[in-house]
């Protein structure tokens, strides 16, 4: 089973930083919990990387919030437990996140991957997995945060955009950056064509970001502390 390739010209794309091929060895596969709201193509890229031996990890569970989405079918094909938590069934965002945290803990998850999770998560969720929640966003952060990032980039007339994998903090799309890929904007691009080319890079850098984050968690925690200190108001 492989991720369906998207026809594109990726030769002009730039990924930074370059992740070392050799990282500290892990005694056991890292236990991942993945959250998705749509097609699950990033989920499948991660599953394929694990199957190919590129990532020493195991997907413990997929949690999804929209009934009938493709992500759930992909999880079934990969023999990964899939758990529906429909956000419409919860009165408060905090109640949904509390149930998500409970489910992740029941599946013994160590790292949480937001792979197309279209919900803002609460501080309580973040505190449950400090410095262990990874998100992917279709822009070169800090530019074009929030929803419809591809459309934002086109409206701004930028010539280069891309995607970013970062650690999650309470402020949306503002956590420490792990890796980015730059993608050129072509003159005849539409949101669909540009997003398709960005996704090609998403599949690559998400796997690489998980590799480095799970291999070097102490370094990332220190980096996160530096971010928090630098953001404190001067007295």
PEUR-V511660 format. One record per pair of residues at least 12 apart in sequence whose ideal C-beta (glycine too) atoms are under 10 Angstrom apart, sorted by the first residue. I is the first residue (numbers start at 1). GAP is how many residues later the second one is. D is the distance in Angstrom with one decimal. If there is no record, write none. Layout:
# PEUR-V511660
i: {I | I}
gap: {GAP | GAP}
d: {D | D}
This chain:
# PEUR-V511660
i: {1 | 1 | 1 | 1 | 1 | 1 | 1 | 2 | 2 | 2 | 2 | 2 | 3 | 3 | 3 | 3 | 3 | 3 | 3 | 3 | 3 | 3 | 3 | 3 | 3 | 4 | 4 | 5 | 5 | 6 | 6 | 6 | 6 | 6 | 6 | 6 | 6 | 6 | 7 | 7 | 7 | 8 | 8 | 8 | 8 | 8 | 8 | 8 | 8 | 9 | 9 | 9 | 9 | 10 | 10 | 10 | 10 | 10 | 10 | 10 | 11 | 12 | 12 | 12 | 12 | 12 | 12 | 13 | 13 | 13 | 13 | 13 | 13 | 13 | 13 | 13 | 13 | 13 | 13 | 14 | 14 | 14 | 14 | 14 | 14 | 14 | 14 | 15 | 15 | 15 | 15 | 15 | 15 | 15 | 15 | 15 | 15 | 16 | 16 | 16 | 16 | 16 | 16 | 16 | 17 | 17 | 17 | 17 | 17 | 17 | 18 | 18 | 19 | 19 | 19 | 19 | 19 | 19 | 19 | 19 | 19 | 20 | 20 | 20 | 21 | 22 | 23 | 23 | 23 | 23 | 23 | 23 | 24 | 24 | 24 | 25 | 25 | 26 | 26 | 26 | 26 | 26 | 27 | 28 | 28 | 28 | 28 | 29 | 29 | 29 | 29 | 29 | 29 | 29 | 29 | 29 | 30 | 30 | 30 | 30 | 30 | 30 | 30 | 30 | 30 | 30 | 30 | 30 | 30 | 30 | 30 | 30 | 30 | 31 | 31 | 31 | 31 | 31 | 31 | 31 | 31 | 31 | 31 | 31 | 31 | 32 | 32 | 32 | 32 | 32 | 32 | 32 | 32 | 32 | 32 | 32 | 32 | 32 | 32 | 32 | 32 | 32 | 32 | 32 | 32 | 32 | 32 | 33 | 33 | 33 | 33 | 33 | 33 | 33 | 33 | 33 | 33 | 33 | 33 | 33 | 33 | 33 | 33 | 33 | 33 | 33 | 33 | 33 | 33 | 34 | 34 | 34 | 34 | 34 | 34 | 34 | 34 | 34 | 34 | 34 | 34 | 34 | 34 | 34 | 34 | 34 | 34 | 34 | 34 | 34 | 34 | 35 | 35 | 35 | 35 | 35 | 35 | 35 | 35 | 35 | 35 | 35 | 35 | 35 | 35 | 35 | 35 | 35 | 35 | 35 | 35 | 35 | 36 | 36 | 36 | 36 | 36 | 36 | 36 | 36 | 36 | 36 | 36 | 36 | 36 | 36 | 36 | 36 | 36 | 36 | 37 | 37 | 37 | 37 | 37 | 37 | 37 | 37 | 37 | 37 | 37 | 37 | 37 | 38 | 38 | 38 | 38 | 38 | 38 | 38 | 38 | 38 | 38 | 39 | 39 | 39 | 39 | 39 | 39 | 39 | 39 | 40 | 40 | 40 | 40 | 40 | 40 | 40 | 40 | 40 | 40 | 40 | 40 | 40 | 41 | 41 | 41 | 41 | 41 | 41 | 41 | 41 | 42 | 42 | 42 | 42 | 42 | 42 | 42 | 42 | 42 | 42 | 42 | 42 | 43 | 43 | 43 | 43 | 43 | 43 | 43 | 43 | 43 | 43 | 43 | 43 | 43 | 43 | 43 | 44 | 44 | 44 | 44 | 44 | 44 | 44 | 44 | 45 | 45 | 45 | 45 | 45 | 45 | 45 | 46 | 46 | 46 | 46 | 46 | 46 | 46 | 46 | 47 | 47 | 47 | 47 | 47 | 47 | 47 | 47 | 48 | 48 | 48 | 49 | 49 | 49 | 49 | 49 | 49 | 49 | 50 | 50 | 50 | 51 | 52 | 54 | 54 | 54 | 54 | 55 | 55 | 55 | 55 | 55 | 55 | 56 | 56 | 56 | 56 | 57 | 57 | 57 | 57 | 57 | 57 | 57 | 58 | 58 | 58 | 59 | 59 | 59 | 59 | 59 | 59 | 59 | 59 | 60 | 60 | 60 | 60 | 60 | 60 | 60 | 60 | 60 | 60 | 61 | 61 | 61 | 61 | 61 | 61 | 61 | 61 | 61 | 61 | 61 | 62 | 62 | 62 | 62 | 62 | 62 | 62 | 62 | 62 | 62 | 62 | 62 | 63 | 63 | 63 | 63 | 63 | 63 | 63 | 63 | 63 | 63 | 63 | 63 | 63 | 63 | 64 | 64 | 64 | 64 | 64 | 64 | 64 | 65 | 65 | 65 | 65 | 65 | 65 | 65 | 65 | 65 | 65 | 65 | 65 | 66 | 66 | 66 | 66 | 66 | 67 | 67 | 67 | 68 | 69 | 69 | 69 | 71 | 71 | 72 | 81 | 81 | 83 | 83 | 83 | 83 | 83 | 83 | 85 | 85 | 85 | 85 | 85 | 85 | 87 | 87 | 87 | 92 | 93 | 93 | 93 | 93 | 93 | 93 | 94 | 94 | 94 | 94 | 95 | 96 | 96 | 96 | 96 | 97 | 97 | 97 | 97 | 97 | 97 | 97 | 97 | 97 | 98 | 98 | 98 | 98 | 100 | 100 | 100 | 100 | 100 | 100 | 100 | 101 | 101 | 101 | 101 | 101 | 101 | 101 | 101 | 102 | 104 | 104 | 104 | 105 | 105 | 109 | 109 | 110 | 110 | 110 | 110 | 111 | 111 | 111 | 111 | 111 | 111 | 111 | 111 | 111 | 112 | 112 | 112 | 112 | 112 | 112 | 112 | 112 | 112 | 113 | 113 | 113 | 113 | 113 | 113 | 113 | 113 | 113 | 113 | 114 | 114 | 114 | 114 | 114 | 114 | 114 | 115 | 115 | 115 | 115 | 115 | 116 | 116 | 116 | 116 | 116 | 117 | 117 | 117 | 117 | 118 | 120 | 120 | 120 | 120 | 120 | 120 | 121 | 121 | 121 | 121 | 121 | 122 | 123 | 123 | 125 | 125 | 126 | 126 | 126 | 126 | 126 | 127 | 129 | 130 | 130 | 130 | 130 | 131 | 131 | 131 | 131 | 131 | 131 | 131 | 131 | 131 | 131 | 131 | 131 | 131 | 131 | 132 | 132 | 132 | 132 | 132 | 132 | 132 | 133 | 133 | 133 | 133 | 133 | 133 | 134 | 134 | 134 | 134 | 134 | 134 | 134 | 134 | 134 | 134 | 134 | 134 | 135 | 135 | 135 | 135 | 135 | 135 | 135 | 135 | 135 | 135 | 135 | 135 | 136 | 136 | 136 | 136 | 136 | 136 | 136 | 136 | 136 | 136 | 136 | 136 | 136 | 136 | 137 | 137 | 137 | 137 | 137 | 137 | 137 | 137 | 137 | 137 | 137 | 137 | 138 | 138 | 138 | 138 | 138 | 138 | 138 | 138 | 138 | 138 | 138 | 138 | 138 | 138 | 139 | 139 | 139 | 139 | 139 | 139 | 139 | 139 | 139 | 139 | 139 | 140 | 140 | 140 | 140 | 140 | 140 | 140 | 140 | 140 | 140 | 140 | 140 | 141 | 141 | 141 | 141 | 141 | 141 | 141 | 141 | 141 | 141 | 142 | 142 | 142 | 142 | 142 | 143 | 143 | 143 | 143 | 143 | 143 | 143 | 144 | 144 | 144 | 144 | 144 | 145 | 145 | 145 | 145 | 145 | 146 | 146 | 147 | 148 | 149 | 149 | 149 | 149 | 149 | 149 | 150 | 150 | 150 | 150 | 150 | 150 | 150 | 150 | 150 | 150 | 150 | 150 | 151 | 151 | 151 | 151 | 152 | 153 | 153 | 153 | 153 | 153 | 153 | 153 | 154 | 154 | 154 | 154 | 154 | 154 | 155 | 156 | 157 | 158 | 158 | 159 | 159 | 159 | 159 | 160 | 160 | 160 | 160 | 161 | 161 | 161 | 161 | 161 | 161 | 161 | 161 | 161 | 161 | 162 | 162 | 162 | 162 | 162 | 162 | 162 | 162 | 162 | 162 | 162 | 163 | 163 | 163 | 163 | 163 | 163 | 163 | 163 | 163 | 163 | 163 | 163 | 163 | 163 | 163 | 163 | 164 | 164 | 164 | 164 | 164 | 164 | 164 | 164 | 165 | 165 | 165 | 165 | 165 | 165 | 165 | 165 | 165 | 165 | 165 | 165 | 165 | 165 | 166 | 166 | 166 | 166 | 166 | 167 | 167 | 167 | 167 | 167 | 167 | 167 | 169 | 169 | 169 | 169 | 171 | 174 | 174 | 175 | 175 | 175 | 175 | 176 | 176 | 176 | 176 | 176 | 176 | 176 | 176 | 176 | 177 | 177 | 177 | 178 | 178 | 178 | 178 | 178 | 178 | 178 | 178 | 178 | 178 | 179 | 179 | 179 | 179 | 179 | 179 | 179 | 179 | 179 | 179 | 179 | 180 | 180 | 180 | 181 | 181 | 181 | 181 | 181 | 181 | 181 | 181 | 181 | 182 | 182 | 183 | 183 | 183 | 183 | 183 | 183 | 183 | 184 | 185 | 185}
gap: {43 | 46 | 47 | 50 | 73 | 76 | 77 | 42 | 43 | 46 | 49 | 50 | 38 | 39 | 40 | 41 | 42 | 43 | 44 | 45 | 46 | 71 | 196 | 197 | 200 | 37 | 40 | 195 | 198 | 35 | 187 | 189 | 190 | 191 | 192 | 193 | 194 | 197 | 189 | 190 | 193 | 175 | 185 | 188 | 189 | 190 | 191 | 192 | 193 | 175 | 177 | 188 | 191 | 171 | 173 | 174 | 187 | 190 | 191 | 194 | 173 | 148 | 170 | 171 | 172 | 174 | 185 | 147 | 149 | 150 | 168 | 169 | 170 | 171 | 184 | 185 | 187 | 188 | 191 | 146 | 148 | 166 | 167 | 168 | 169 | 170 | 187 | 147 | 148 | 164 | 165 | 166 | 167 | 186 | 189 | 190 | 193 | 146 | 161 | 163 | 164 | 165 | 166 | 189 | 160 | 161 | 162 | 163 | 191 | 195 | 161 | 190 | 159 | 160 | 186 | 188 | 189 | 190 | 192 | 193 | 196 | 191 | 192 | 195 | 190 | 193 | 33 | 188 | 189 | 191 | 192 | 193 | 190 | 191 | 192 | 31 | 190 | 30 | 31 | 185 | 188 | 189 | 29 | 28 | 29 | 30 | 82 | 21 | 26 | 27 | 28 | 29 | 30 | 31 | 81 | 185 | 20 | 25 | 26 | 27 | 28 | 29 | 30 | 79 | 80 | 81 | 102 | 180 | 181 | 183 | 184 | 185 | 187 | 26 | 27 | 28 | 29 | 30 | 73 | 76 | 77 | 78 | 79 | 80 | 183 | 14 | 15 | 18 | 23 | 25 | 26 | 27 | 28 | 29 | 30 | 48 | 72 | 75 | 77 | 78 | 79 | 80 | 81 | 83 | 102 | 178 | 182 | 26 | 27 | 28 | 29 | 30 | 50 | 67 | 68 | 70 | 71 | 72 | 74 | 75 | 76 | 77 | 78 | 79 | 80 | 81 | 96 | 99 | 100 | 12 | 13 | 25 | 26 | 27 | 28 | 29 | 30 | 37 | 41 | 46 | 48 | 70 | 75 | 77 | 78 | 79 | 80 | 81 | 82 | 83 | 100 | 26 | 27 | 28 | 29 | 30 | 36 | 50 | 65 | 69 | 77 | 78 | 79 | 80 | 81 | 82 | 83 | 84 | 86 | 90 | 98 | 100 | 26 | 27 | 28 | 29 | 30 | 33 | 34 | 35 | 36 | 38 | 39 | 46 | 77 | 78 | 79 | 80 | 81 | 82 | 26 | 27 | 28 | 29 | 32 | 34 | 50 | 77 | 78 | 79 | 80 | 81 | 82 | 26 | 27 | 28 | 31 | 32 | 33 | 77 | 78 | 79 | 80 | 30 | 31 | 32 | 34 | 35 | 76 | 77 | 160 | 22 | 24 | 29 | 30 | 31 | 32 | 33 | 34 | 35 | 38 | 42 | 75 | 76 | 29 | 30 | 33 | 74 | 75 | 158 | 161 | 162 | 29 | 71 | 72 | 73 | 74 | 75 | 94 | 157 | 160 | 161 | 164 | 165 | 16 | 19 | 21 | 27 | 28 | 29 | 31 | 32 | 35 | 37 | 39 | 70 | 72 | 73 | 163 | 26 | 27 | 30 | 31 | 33 | 34 | 71 | 159 | 70 | 154 | 157 | 158 | 159 | 161 | 162 | 13 | 32 | 67 | 69 | 157 | 160 | 161 | 164 | 12 | 15 | 27 | 28 | 30 | 31 | 32 | 33 | 30 | 155 | 159 | 154 | 155 | 157 | 158 | 159 | 161 | 162 | 28 | 157 | 160 | 27 | 155 | 153 | 154 | 156 | 157 | 151 | 152 | 153 | 155 | 156 | 159 | 154 | 155 | 158 | 159 | 53 | 54 | 56 | 150 | 153 | 154 | 157 | 22 | 50 | 52 | 16 | 19 | 20 | 21 | 22 | 48 | 50 | 54 | 20 | 21 | 43 | 44 | 46 | 47 | 48 | 49 | 50 | 51 | 14 | 19 | 20 | 21 | 22 | 42 | 43 | 45 | 46 | 47 | 48 | 12 | 13 | 14 | 16 | 18 | 19 | 20 | 21 | 22 | 45 | 51 | 53 | 12 | 18 | 19 | 20 | 21 | 22 | 36 | 37 | 40 | 41 | 44 | 46 | 49 | 54 | 18 | 19 | 20 | 21 | 22 | 52 | 53 | 19 | 20 | 21 | 22 | 23 | 24 | 25 | 31 | 35 | 52 | 53 | 54 | 18 | 20 | 21 | 22 | 52 | 17 | 19 | 21 | 16 | 13 | 15 | 47 | 44 | 45 | 12 | 22 | 26 | 16 | 17 | 20 | 21 | 23 | 24 | 12 | 14 | 15 | 17 | 18 | 34 | 13 | 31 | 32 | 30 | 26 | 27 | 28 | 29 | 31 | 32 | 28 | 29 | 30 | 31 | 27 | 23 | 25 | 26 | 29 | 22 | 23 | 24 | 25 | 26 | 27 | 28 | 29 | 31 | 24 | 26 | 27 | 30 | 12 | 17 | 19 | 21 | 22 | 25 | 28 | 20 | 21 | 23 | 24 | 25 | 26 | 27 | 28 | 26 | 21 | 24 | 25 | 23 | 24 | 20 | 23 | 19 | 22 | 104 | 107 | 18 | 20 | 21 | 22 | 23 | 99 | 102 | 103 | 106 | 13 | 14 | 16 | 17 | 20 | 21 | 22 | 23 | 56 | 19 | 20 | 21 | 22 | 23 | 52 | 93 | 96 | 97 | 100 | 19 | 20 | 21 | 22 | 23 | 51 | 54 | 19 | 20 | 21 | 87 | 91 | 19 | 20 | 22 | 83 | 86 | 16 | 18 | 19 | 51 | 29 | 26 | 27 | 48 | 50 | 52 | 53 | 12 | 14 | 47 | 49 | 51 | 48 | 46 | 47 | 43 | 45 | 41 | 42 | 43 | 44 | 49 | 43 | 39 | 37 | 38 | 91 | 94 | 36 | 37 | 38 | 44 | 45 | 82 | 86 | 87 | 89 | 90 | 91 | 92 | 93 | 94 | 35 | 36 | 81 | 82 | 85 | 88 | 89 | 33 | 34 | 35 | 36 | 42 | 80 | 31 | 32 | 33 | 34 | 41 | 44 | 72 | 75 | 76 | 79 | 80 | 86 | 29 | 30 | 31 | 32 | 33 | 34 | 37 | 38 | 40 | 43 | 71 | 74 | 27 | 28 | 29 | 30 | 42 | 43 | 62 | 63 | 65 | 66 | 67 | 69 | 70 | 73 | 12 | 25 | 26 | 27 | 28 | 29 | 35 | 36 | 38 | 40 | 43 | 65 | 12 | 14 | 15 | 23 | 24 | 25 | 26 | 45 | 56 | 57 | 60 | 61 | 63 | 64 | 13 | 14 | 19 | 22 | 23 | 24 | 25 | 34 | 41 | 44 | 59 | 13 | 18 | 20 | 21 | 22 | 23 | 24 | 37 | 40 | 41 | 42 | 43 | 21 | 22 | 23 | 24 | 25 | 32 | 33 | 34 | 36 | 39 | 22 | 24 | 31 | 32 | 35 | 13 | 15 | 17 | 18 | 19 | 21 | 30 | 12 | 14 | 17 | 20 | 29 | 19 | 26 | 27 | 28 | 29 | 26 | 27 | 25 | 43 | 12 | 14 | 15 | 24 | 46 | 49 | 13 | 35 | 39 | 40 | 41 | 42 | 43 | 44 | 45 | 46 | 47 | 48 | 39 | 40 | 43 | 44 | 39 | 30 | 32 | 36 | 38 | 41 | 42 | 45 | 31 | 35 | 36 | 37 | 40 | 41 | 36 | 29 | 28 | 26 | 27 | 25 | 26 | 27 | 28 | 22 | 23 | 24 | 25 | 20 | 21 | 22 | 23 | 24 | 28 | 33 | 34 | 36 | 37 | 18 | 19 | 20 | 21 | 22 | 23 | 35 | 36 | 39 | 40 | 43 | 16 | 17 | 18 | 19 | 20 | 32 | 34 | 35 | 36 | 37 | 38 | 39 | 40 | 41 | 42 | 43 | 13 | 14 | 15 | 16 | 17 | 38 | 41 | 45 | 12 | 13 | 14 | 15 | 16 | 37 | 40 | 41 | 42 | 43 | 44 | 45 | 47 | 48 | 12 | 13 | 14 | 43 | 47 | 42 | 46 | 53 | 54 | 56 | 57 | 60 | 55 | 58 | 59 | 62 | 60 | 53 | 57 | 45 | 48 | 49 | 52 | 37 | 44 | 45 | 47 | 48 | 49 | 50 | 51 | 52 | 32 | 46 | 50 | 27 | 28 | 30 | 31 | 32 | 33 | 34 | 35 | 42 | 45 | 22 | 25 | 26 | 27 | 28 | 29 | 30 | 31 | 32 | 33 | 34 | 21 | 25 | 29 | 17 | 19 | 20 | 21 | 22 | 23 | 24 | 25 | 27 | 16 | 19 | 12 | 14 | 15 | 16 | 17 | 18 | 19 | 13 | 12 | 13}
d: {7.6 | 7.9 | 6.9 | 7.7 | 8.8 | 6.5 | 7.2 | 8.4 | 9.5 | 6.0 | 9.4 | 9.2 | 6.4 | 9.1 | 9.9 | 5.3 | 5.1 | 9.8 | 9.0 | 5.8 | 9.5 | 9.8 | 9.5 | 9.5 | 6.0 | 8.1 | 8.8 | 7.9 | 9.6 | 9.3 | 9.8 | 9.8 | 5.0 | 7.3 | 9.8 | 6.4 | 5.4 | 9.2 | 8.2 | 9.4 | 9.4 | 9.0 | 8.7 | 6.6 | 4.6 | 9.4 | 9.0 | 5.4 | 9.3 | 8.8 | 8.8 | 7.9 | 9.8 | 9.1 | 8.0 | 9.8 | 7.1 | 5.6 | 7.0 | 8.9 | 9.9 | 9.2 | 8.5 | 7.9 | 5.0 | 9.7 | 9.7 | 9.7 | 7.5 | 9.8 | 5.8 | 6.3 | 5.3 | 7.6 | 7.9 | 9.2 | 7.8 | 5.6 | 9.0 | 8.7 | 8.1 | 8.5 | 6.8 | 4.4 | 8.5 | 9.4 | 9.3 | 9.0 | 9.7 | 6.8 | 7.4 | 4.6 | 7.9 | 6.9 | 6.7 | 6.0 | 7.7 | 9.8 | 9.8 | 7.1 | 5.9 | 7.8 | 7.7 | 9.5 | 9.7 | 9.0 | 6.6 | 8.6 | 9.5 | 8.9 | 9.2 | 9.1 | 9.2 | 6.9 | 8.8 | 9.4 | 4.5 | 8.1 | 6.3 | 5.3 | 9.5 | 9.2 | 8.1 | 9.3 | 9.7 | 9.7 | 9.3 | 6.2 | 6.5 | 8.8 | 3.9 | 7.1 | 9.8 | 5.0 | 7.0 | 8.2 | 8.3 | 5.3 | 8.7 | 9.9 | 7.0 | 6.7 | 9.6 | 8.2 | 9.8 | 8.7 | 9.8 | 7.8 | 8.6 | 5.3 | 5.1 | 4.4 | 9.6 | 9.9 | 9.7 | 9.6 | 9.8 | 8.3 | 6.6 | 4.4 | 7.4 | 10.0 | 9.8 | 9.6 | 5.8 | 5.9 | 9.8 | 7.7 | 9.4 | 9.2 | 4.4 | 8.7 | 9.7 | 7.4 | 5.8 | 8.4 | 5.0 | 9.3 | 9.6 | 7.8 | 5.7 | 5.5 | 4.4 | 7.2 | 9.7 | 7.2 | 9.7 | 8.6 | 9.0 | 5.3 | 6.8 | 5.1 | 6.3 | 8.6 | 9.6 | 9.7 | 9.9 | 9.7 | 6.7 | 7.4 | 5.4 | 7.7 | 5.7 | 9.8 | 9.3 | 7.4 | 8.5 | 7.7 | 5.6 | 5.3 | 7.9 | 6.7 | 9.5 | 8.7 | 9.8 | 8.0 | 4.5 | 9.2 | 6.3 | 9.1 | 3.5 | 8.3 | 7.4 | 5.1 | 7.1 | 10.0 | 8.8 | 9.9 | 9.6 | 6.9 | 8.9 | 6.0 | 8.7 | 7.5 | 5.1 | 7.3 | 9.0 | 8.4 | 8.4 | 8.1 | 9.7 | 10.0 | 9.1 | 9.6 | 7.9 | 4.7 | 8.1 | 5.3 | 9.4 | 8.6 | 9.9 | 9.5 | 7.7 | 5.0 | 7.3 | 7.9 | 9.3 | 9.1 | 7.2 | 8.9 | 6.8 | 7.1 | 5.3 | 6.8 | 8.3 | 4.0 | 9.6 | 8.1 | 8.5 | 10.0 | 9.3 | 9.4 | 6.4 | 7.8 | 5.2 | 8.4 | 8.9 | 7.3 | 9.0 | 4.0 | 8.5 | 8.7 | 8.6 | 9.4 | 9.0 | 8.3 | 5.2 | 5.0 | 6.2 | 9.0 | 9.9 | 6.7 | 5.6 | 5.6 | 7.1 | 7.7 | 9.1 | 9.3 | 9.1 | 5.6 | 5.5 | 4.1 | 7.0 | 8.7 | 9.9 | 7.3 | 5.9 | 7.2 | 6.5 | 9.2 | 5.0 | 9.1 | 7.2 | 7.0 | 4.4 | 6.3 | 9.6 | 8.0 | 10.0 | 7.3 | 9.6 | 7.4 | 7.8 | 7.0 | 5.5 | 2.7 | 7.5 | 7.8 | 4.4 | 7.1 | 9.7 | 9.4 | 7.3 | 7.2 | 8.2 | 8.4 | 8.1 | 8.4 | 7.7 | 6.6 | 8.2 | 7.1 | 9.1 | 8.0 | 9.3 | 3.8 | 5.8 | 9.9 | 6.4 | 8.2 | 6.1 | 6.6 | 5.6 | 9.2 | 7.7 | 6.2 | 9.2 | 9.5 | 5.7 | 9.8 | 5.8 | 6.9 | 8.2 | 8.2 | 9.7 | 8.2 | 5.2 | 8.0 | 9.7 | 9.3 | 8.6 | 5.1 | 9.1 | 8.5 | 7.4 | 9.3 | 8.5 | 8.4 | 9.3 | 7.7 | 3.8 | 8.1 | 6.4 | 6.4 | 6.8 | 9.7 | 6.9 | 7.0 | 8.6 | 6.6 | 6.2 | 6.9 | 6.1 | 9.5 | 7.6 | 8.4 | 8.9 | 4.7 | 9.6 | 7.1 | 8.8 | 8.6 | 8.7 | 8.7 | 9.5 | 8.7 | 4.4 | 9.2 | 8.3 | 8.7 | 9.1 | 8.9 | 9.7 | 8.3 | 9.7 | 6.3 | 9.0 | 10.0 | 7.8 | 9.9 | 5.6 | 9.0 | 6.2 | 6.0 | 8.7 | 9.8 | 8.1 | 8.1 | 8.6 | 9.2 | 8.1 | 9.5 | 9.4 | 6.7 | 8.7 | 7.0 | 9.1 | 9.9 | 9.8 | 8.0 | 7.3 | 9.5 | 4.9 | 8.9 | 9.6 | 9.4 | 8.6 | 7.9 | 7.4 | 10.0 | 8.0 | 9.4 | 4.2 | 6.2 | 5.2 | 8.5 | 9.8 | 8.5 | 6.9 | 4.9 | 7.4 | 5.9 | 6.8 | 7.0 | 8.3 | 4.2 | 9.2 | 6.8 | 8.0 | 4.2 | 9.3 | 8.8 | 5.5 | 7.1 | 4.6 | 7.1 | 9.7 | 9.9 | 9.8 | 8.9 | 9.8 | 9.5 | 7.8 | 5.1 | 7.9 | 5.8 | 9.2 | 5.9 | 6.1 | 7.4 | 9.1 | 9.5 | 9.2 | 8.5 | 6.5 | 7.6 | 6.0 | 7.6 | 8.9 | 9.6 | 8.7 | 7.4 | 5.8 | 5.8 | 4.8 | 8.3 | 9.5 | 9.7 | 7.9 | 9.0 | 7.7 | 7.9 | 6.5 | 8.4 | 7.4 | 8.5 | 9.2 | 8.5 | 6.2 | 6.3 | 9.4 | 9.3 | 9.8 | 9.3 | 9.6 | 8.2 | 7.7 | 7.2 | 9.7 | 7.0 | 9.6 | 9.0 | 5.6 | 9.5 | 9.2 | 8.3 | 9.5 | 5.7 | 6.0 | 9.9 | 7.0 | 10.0 | 9.8 | 9.4 | 6.1 | 9.1 | 7.6 | 7.3 | 8.2 | 5.6 | 9.6 | 9.2 | 5.3 | 9.1 | 6.2 | 8.6 | 9.7 | 7.6 | 9.1 | 8.5 | 9.1 | 8.5 | 9.7 | 5.9 | 4.6 | 9.1 | 6.0 | 4.1 | 9.1 | 8.4 | 8.6 | 6.8 | 8.0 | 8.9 | 8.7 | 9.6 | 9.3 | 8.1 | 9.7 | 6.6 | 9.0 | 9.7 | 9.6 | 7.4 | 5.8 | 10.0 | 9.3 | 4.5 | 7.8 | 9.4 | 9.2 | 7.9 | 7.6 | 7.9 | 9.5 | 7.9 | 9.0 | 8.3 | 6.8 | 7.9 | 9.4 | 7.4 | 9.7 | 4.9 | 7.6 | 6.8 | 7.3 | 7.3 | 5.9 | 8.7 | 8.3 | 9.4 | 8.7 | 5.2 | 6.4 | 4.5 | 7.2 | 9.2 | 8.1 | 9.8 | 8.0 | 5.2 | 8.1 | 8.4 | 9.5 | 7.6 | 9.2 | 6.8 | 9.7 | 6.7 | 6.8 | 4.2 | 7.1 | 9.3 | 9.9 | 6.8 | 8.8 | 8.6 | 6.5 | 8.9 | 7.0 | 9.6 | 7.6 | 9.7 | 9.8 | 9.0 | 9.9 | 7.5 | 9.4 | 9.9 | 7.9 | 9.3 | 9.9 | 10.0 | 9.4 | 6.0 | 9.8 | 7.4 | 8.9 | 6.8 | 8.8 | 9.4 | 8.2 | 9.2 | 5.0 | 8.6 | 9.7 | 9.6 | 6.0 | 6.8 | 6.1 | 9.2 | 9.3 | 8.6 | 9.6 | 10.0 | 7.7 | 8.2 | 6.1 | 9.0 | 9.3 | 9.0 | 8.7 | 8.6 | 6.8 | 9.3 | 5.7 | 4.7 | 9.5 | 8.8 | 5.2 | 9.1 | 8.3 | 9.0 | 8.1 | 8.6 | 7.2 | 8.9 | 9.2 | 9.8 | 6.7 | 4.0 | 8.9 | 8.3 | 9.9 | 6.2 | 7.4 | 6.4 | 7.1 | 8.9 | 7.1 | 7.9 | 6.1 | 6.5 | 6.1 | 9.1 | 9.8 | 8.6 | 7.2 | 6.0 | 7.8 | 5.1 | 9.8 | 9.4 | 7.5 | 7.3 | 9.7 | 9.7 | 9.7 | 6.3 | 7.2 | 5.0 | 8.1 | 9.6 | 9.7 | 10.0 | 9.8 | 9.9 | 5.6 | 9.6 | 7.6 | 5.3 | 7.9 | 6.4 | 9.8 | 6.6 | 5.1 | 7.9 | 7.1 | 9.2 | 5.3 | 10.0 | 9.9 | 9.8 | 9.3 | 5.5 | 9.7 | 8.5 | 7.8 | 8.0 | 5.1 | 8.3 | 9.3 | 8.9 | 6.5 | 5.1 | 7.8 | 9.4 | 7.1 | 7.2 | 6.1 | 9.3 | 5.8 | 6.9 | 6.9 | 6.6 | 8.1 | 9.4 | 9.9 | 8.4 | 8.6 | 8.8 | 7.3 | 6.0 | 4.6 | 7.6 | 6.1 | 9.3 | 5.7 | 8.5 | 6.3 | 8.7 | 9.4 | 9.0 | 4.3 | 9.6 | 6.4 | 5.6 | 7.7 | 8.9 | 6.4 | 7.6 | 8.9 | 9.9 | 7.5 | 7.1 | 8.8 | 8.1 | 7.6 | 9.9 | 7.7 | 9.4 | 9.3 | 9.8 | 7.5 | 8.4 | 7.3 | 9.8 | 8.6 | 9.9 | 9.0 | 6.1 | 4.0 | 7.3 | 6.2 | 6.6 | 9.6 | 8.2 | 8.0 | 8.9 | 9.5 | 8.5 | 9.2 | 9.0 | 9.8 | 9.6 | 9.1 | 9.4 | 5.1 | 8.8 | 9.8 | 5.5 | 4.8 | 9.8 | 10.0 | 6.8 | 9.8 | 5.3 | 9.2 | 9.1 | 10.0 | 9.5 | 6.7 | 9.3 | 9.1 | 7.3 | 9.9 | 9.2 | 7.1 | 6.6 | 7.9 | 6.4 | 6.7 | 10.0 | 9.9 | 9.7 | 8.4 | 9.9 | 6.1 | 6.8 | 5.5 | 9.4 | 9.6 | 5.3 | 7.1 | 5.8 | 6.5 | 9.9 | 7.6 | 5.9 | 8.3 | 5.8 | 9.5 | 7.2 | 9.9 | 9.5 | 7.1 | 6.0 | 4.9 | 4.3 | 4.5 | 9.0 | 9.6 | 9.4 | 6.4 | 6.5 | 9.3 | 9.1 | 9.1 | 6.9 | 5.4 | 8.9 | 7.3 | 9.8 | 10.0 | 5.2 | 8.1 | 9.5 | 5.5 | 4.9 | 9.8 | 9.4 | 6.6 | 8.7 | 5.8 | 8.1 | 7.6 | 4.8 | 8.2 | 9.5 | 8.2 | 9.3 | 7.6 | 4.8 | 5.2 | 7.6 | 8.9 | 8.2 | 5.4 | 5.7 | 9.5 | 8.0 | 3.8 | 8.3 | 9.6 | 8.5 | 5.9 | 8.7 | 8.9 | 8.3 | 9.9 | 9.3 | 7.4 | 6.5 | 9.4 | 8.3 | 6.2 | 8.8 | 7.6 | 7.5 | 8.2 | 9.2 | 8.7 | 8.6 | 8.9 | 10.0 | 9.9 | 7.5 | 7.5 | 9.8 | 6.8 | 9.8 | 5.1 | 5.6 | 9.9 | 8.4 | 5.5 | 9.8 | 9.4 | 9.6 | 9.9 | 8.2 | 9.5 | 8.3 | 4.2 | 8.8 | 9.9 | 6.5 | 5.9 | 7.8 | 9.5 | 9.9 | 9.1 | 4.7 | 8.6 | 9.9 | 5.7 | 4.8 | 10.0 | 9.7 | 7.4 | 9.3 | 9.0 | 7.2 | 9.6 | 7.9 | 8.8 | 3.6 | 7.6 | 10.0 | 6.9 | 5.1 | 10.0 | 9.5 | 10.0 | 8.3 | 9.8 | 5.4 | 5.3 | 9.7 | 8.2 | 5.9 | 9.8 | 8.4 | 9.2 | 10.0}
